[in-house]
Amino acid sequence: MKNAKGKGAVKVSKEALKPVDDRKVGKRKAPSKPDKGSAPKAKKEKKAKKDPNKPKRPPSAFFVFLEEFRQTFKAENPNVKAVSAVGKAGGEKWKSLSSAEKAPYEAKAAKRKAEYEKLMKAYDKKQASSADDDESDKSKSEVNDEDDEASAEDHQEEEEEEDDEDEEDEDDD
């Protein structure tokens, strides 16, 4: 027998080429996605911008240790340029240290954390006071002008309602 390759090997009817109705066959179809242009896009929530004045978090004891370890590692291995190699070596060294050897790094980290907490308290107070200042950024005259405009609009609406009522009363007579 010959392989079924070539032009006339397999004849396919026109009906076989037509799209199959999935409901008849029983196949499940994924829900169709709406066109990009037809549906309005949902607005993404914007992240709050980071404040450059906010104090940075203090390093952990491990990172305090790494600051010193990097200097010694680079002195011992000047040809190693990869940051990952320094990190891996530092991690292994940190794991091998006893708790007594880790104590000075933990003390430095605790000291830095205490300083950070003081800075954060001062920062939070400053933020709270600036939030109050935002309300008072407008001068009192601007605030009064807005109040005057609002009361003028209310007064005008009341007059229009009274005029409408008067016209209705005249129509009834």
C-alpha positions as a Markdown table, in Angstrom:
| # | Residue | x | y | z |
|---|---|---|---|---|
| 1 | Met | 0.0 | 0.0 | 0.0 |
| 2 | Lys | 1.1 | 3.5 | -0.7 |
| 3 | Asn | 1.3 | 6.2 | 2.0 |
| 4 | Ala | -1.6 | 8.7 | 1.9 |
| 5 | Lys | 0.6 | 11.6 | 1.0 |
| 6 | Gly | 0.1 | 13.9 | -1.9 |
| 7 | Lys | -2.7 | 15.9 | -3.6 |
| 8 | Gly | -5.5 | 13.4 | -4.0 |
| 9 | Ala | -4.7 | 11.1 | -1.2 |
| 10 | Val | -7.5 | 12.1 | 1.1 |
| 11 | Lys | -10.7 | 13.7 | -0.1 |
| 12 | Val | -12.5 | 15.8 | 2.4 |
| 13 | Ser | -16.0 | 16.8 | 1.9 |
| 14 | Lys | -17.1 | 20.5 | 2.2 |
| 15 | Glu | -19.3 | 19.6 | 5.2 |
| 16 | Ala | -16.3 | 18.4 | 7.1 |
| 17 | Leu | -14.6 | 21.7 | 6.6 |
| 18 | Lys | -17.5 | 23.7 | 8.0 |
| 19 | Pro | -17.2 | 24.8 | 11.6 |
| 20 | Val | -18.8 | 22.4 | 14.0 |
| 21 | Asp | -21.4 | 23.6 | 16.4 |
| 22 | Asp | -19.9 | 22.8 | 19.8 |
| 23 | Arg | -23.2 | 22.3 | 21.5 |
| 24 | Lys | -24.0 | 19.4 | 19.2 |
| 25 | Val | -20.6 | 17.7 | 19.8 |
| 26 | Gly | -20.6 | 18.3 | 23.5 |
| 27 | Lys | -17.3 | 20.2 | 23.7 |
| 28 | Arg | -16.8 | 22.9 | 26.2 |
| 29 | Lys | -15.7 | 26.2 | 25.0 |
| 30 | Ala | -13.9 | 28.9 | 26.9 |
| 31 | Pro | -15.9 | 32.1 | 27.4 |
| 32 | Ser | -15.1 | 34.5 | 24.7 |
| 33 | Lys | -13.2 | 37.6 | 25.7 |
| 34 | Pro | -14.7 | 41.0 | 24.8 |
| 35 | Asp | -12.9 | 43.0 | 22.1 |
| 36 | Lys | -10.4 | 45.4 | 23.4 |
| 37 | Gly | -12.0 | 48.3 | 21.6 |
| 38 | Ser | -15.6 | 47.6 | 22.4 |
| 39 | Ala | -15.7 | 47.4 | 26.2 |
| 40 | Pro | -14.5 | 50.3 | 28.3 |
| 41 | Lys | -11.3 | 49.5 | 30.2 |
| 42 | Ala | -11.4 | 49.2 | 33.9 |
| 43 | Lys | -9.3 | 51.8 | 35.6 |
| 44 | Lys | -6.4 | 50.4 | 37.5 |
| 45 | Glu | -5.9 | 51.6 | 41.0 |
| 46 | Lys | -2.8 | 53.8 | 41.2 |
| 47 | Lys | -0.4 | 53.1 | 44.0 |
| 48 | Ala | 0.4 | 55.9 | 46.3 |
| 49 | Lys | 3.6 | 57.5 | 45.4 |
| 50 | Lys | 6.5 | 56.9 | 47.8 |
| 51 | Asp | 7.5 | 59.8 | 49.9 |
| 52 | Pro | 11.2 | 60.5 | 49.5 |
| 53 | Asn | 11.3 | 62.1 | 52.9 |
| 54 | Lys | 10.1 | 58.9 | 54.6 |
| 55 | Pro | 12.9 | 57.2 | 56.6 |
| 56 | Lys | 14.3 | 54.0 | 55.2 |
| 57 | Arg | 13.8 | 50.8 | 57.1 |
| 58 | Pro | 16.9 | 49.7 | 59.1 |
| 59 | Pro | 18.9 | 46.7 | 58.0 |
| 60 | Ser | 18.5 | 43.4 | 59.8 |
| 61 | Ala | 21.4 | 41.8 | 61.7 |
| 62 | Phe | 22.3 | 39.7 | 58.7 |
| 63 | Phe | 22.7 | 42.8 | 56.5 |
| 64 | Val | 24.7 | 44.6 | 59.1 |
| 65 | Phe | 26.9 | 41.5 | 59.1 |
| 66 | Leu | 27.1 | 41.6 | 55.3 |
| 67 | Glu | 28.3 | 45.2 | 55.3 |
| 68 | Glu | 31.5 | 44.0 | 57.1 |
| 69 | Phe | 31.7 | 40.7 | 55.3 |
| 70 | Arg | 31.7 | 42.2 | 51.8 |
| 71 | Gln | 34.9 | 44.2 | 52.6 |
| 72 | Thr | 36.7 | 41.1 | 53.9 |
| 73 | Phe | 35.5 | 38.9 | 51.1 |
| 74 | Lys | 36.6 | 41.4 | 48.4 |
| 75 | Ala | 40.0 | 41.7 | 50.1 |
| 76 | Glu | 40.4 | 38.0 | 50.1 |
| 77 | Asn | 38.9 | 37.4 | 46.6 |
| 78 | Pro | 39.6 | 40.4 | 44.4 |
| 79 | Asn | 39.0 | 38.5 | 41.2 |
| 80 | Val | 35.4 | 37.6 | 42.1 |
| 81 | Lys | 33.0 | 40.3 | 40.7 |
| 82 | Ala | 29.6 | 38.5 | 41.0 |
| 83 | Val | 27.3 | 39.9 | 43.7 |
| 84 | Ser | 25.6 | 36.5 | 44.0 |
| 85 | Ala | 28.9 | 34.9 | 45.0 |
| 86 | Val | 29.4 | 37.4 | 47.8 |
| 87 | Gly | 25.8 | 36.9 | 49.0 |
| 88 | Lys | 26.1 | 33.1 | 48.9 |
| 89 | Ala | 29.4 | 33.2 | 50.8 |
| 90 | Gly | 28.0 | 35.6 | 53.3 |
| 91 | Gly | 24.9 | 33.5 | 53.8 |
| 92 | Glu | 27.0 | 30.4 | 54.5 |
| 93 | Lys | 29.2 | 32.3 | 56.9 |
| 94 | Trp | 26.2 | 33.7 | 58.8 |
| 95 | Lys | 24.7 | 30.2 | 59.2 |
| 96 | Ser | 27.9 | 28.9 | 60.6 |
| 97 | Leu | 28.2 | 31.7 | 63.2 |
| 98 | Ser | 27.1 | 30.9 | 66.8 |
| 99 | Ser | 24.6 | 33.1 | 68.6 |
| 100 | Ala | 27.5 | 34.7 | 70.6 |
| 101 | Glu | 29.2 | 35.7 | 67.3 |
| 102 | Lys | 26.0 | 37.1 | 65.9 |
| 103 | Ala | 25.3 | 39.2 | 69.1 |
| 104 | Pro | 27.3 | 42.3 | 68.1 |
| 105 | Tyr | 25.5 | 42.5 | 64.7 |
| 106 | Glu | 22.1 | 42.0 | 66.4 |
| 107 | Ala | 22.9 | 44.8 | 68.8 |
| 108 | Lys | 23.9 | 47.2 | 66.0 |
| 109 | Ala | 20.7 | 46.2 | 64.2 |
| 110 | Ala | 18.6 | 46.9 | 67.3 |
| 111 | Lys | 20.3 | 50.3 | 67.8 |
| 112 | Arg | 19.5 | 51.2 | 64.2 |
| 113 | Lys | 15.9 | 50.1 | 64.6 |
| 114 | Ala | 15.5 | 52.3 | 67.7 |
| 115 | Glu | 16.8 | 55.3 | 65.7 |
| 116 | Tyr | 14.4 | 54.4 | 62.8 |
| 117 | Glu | 11.4 | 54.2 | 65.2 |
| 118 | Lys | 12.2 | 57.7 | 66.5 |
| 119 | Leu | 12.5 | 59.1 | 63.0 |
| 120 | Met | 9.2 | 57.4 | 62.0 |
| 121 | Lys | 7.4 | 59.0 | 65.0 |
| 122 | Ala | 8.7 | 62.4 | 64.0 |
| 123 | Tyr | 7.7 | 61.7 | 60.3 |
| 124 | Asp | 4.2 | 60.6 | 61.3 |
| 125 | Lys | 3.7 | 63.7 | 63.4 |
| 126 | Lys | 4.9 | 65.8 | 60.5 |
| 127 | Gln | 2.5 | 64.0 | 58.1 |
| 128 | Ala | -0.4 | 64.5 | 60.5 |
| 129 | Ser | 0.3 | 68.2 | 60.9 |
| 130 | Ser | 0.6 | 68.6 | 57.1 |
| 131 | Ala | -2.7 | 66.9 | 56.6 |
| 132 | Asp | -4.3 | 69.5 | 58.9 |
| 133 | Asp | -2.4 | 72.3 | 57.0 |
| 134 | Asp | -3.9 | 71.1 | 53.7 |
| 135 | Glu | -7.3 | 72.1 | 54.9 |
| 136 | Ser | -6.0 | 75.5 | 55.9 |
| 137 | Asp | -4.1 | 76.1 | 52.7 |
| 138 | Lys | -6.9 | 78.2 | 51.3 |
| 139 | Ser | -7.1 | 81.7 | 52.7 |
| 140 | Lys | -10.1 | 82.5 | 54.8 |
| 141 | Ser | -11.3 | 84.9 | 52.2 |
| 142 | Glu | -11.4 | 82.0 | 49.6 |
| 143 | Val | -13.3 | 79.8 | 52.1 |
| 144 | Asn | -15.7 | 82.7 | 52.8 |
| 145 | Asp | -16.1 | 83.3 | 49.0 |
| 146 | Glu | -17.1 | 79.7 | 48.5 |
| 147 | Asp | -19.6 | 79.9 | 51.4 |
| 148 | Asp | -21.0 | 83.1 | 50.0 |
| 149 | Glu | -21.4 | 81.5 | 46.5 |
| 150 | Ala | -23.1 | 78.4 | 48.0 |
| 151 | Ser | -25.5 | 80.5 | 50.1 |
| 152 | Ala | -26.2 | 82.8 | 47.1 |
| 153 | Glu | -27.1 | 79.7 | 45.0 |
| 154 | Asp | -29.4 | 78.4 | 47.8 |
| 155 | His | -31.0 | 81.8 | 48.1 |
| 156 | Gln | -31.6 | 82.0 | 44.3 |
| 157 | Glu | -33.1 | 78.5 | 44.3 |
| 158 | Glu | -35.5 | 79.5 | 47.1 |
| 159 | Glu | -36.6 | 82.6 | 45.2 |
| 160 | Glu | -37.3 | 80.6 | 42.1 |
| 161 | Glu | -39.4 | 78.1 | 44.1 |
| 162 | Glu | -41.4 | 81.0 | 45.6 |
| 163 | Asp | -41.9 | 82.5 | 42.2 |
| 164 | Asp | -43.1 | 79.2 | 40.8 |
| 165 | Glu | -45.5 | 78.9 | 43.8 |
| 166 | Asp | -46.8 | 82.4 | 43.2 |
| 167 | Glu | -47.5 | 81.7 | 39.5 |
| 168 | Glu | -49.4 | 78.5 | 40.4 |
| 169 | Asp | -51.5 | 80.5 | 42.9 |
| 170 | Glu | -52.3 | 83.1 | 40.2 |
| 171 | Asp | -53.3 | 80.4 | 37.7 |
| 172 | Asp | -55.7 | 78.9 | 40.3 |
| 173 | Asp | -57.5 | 82.3 | 40.6 |
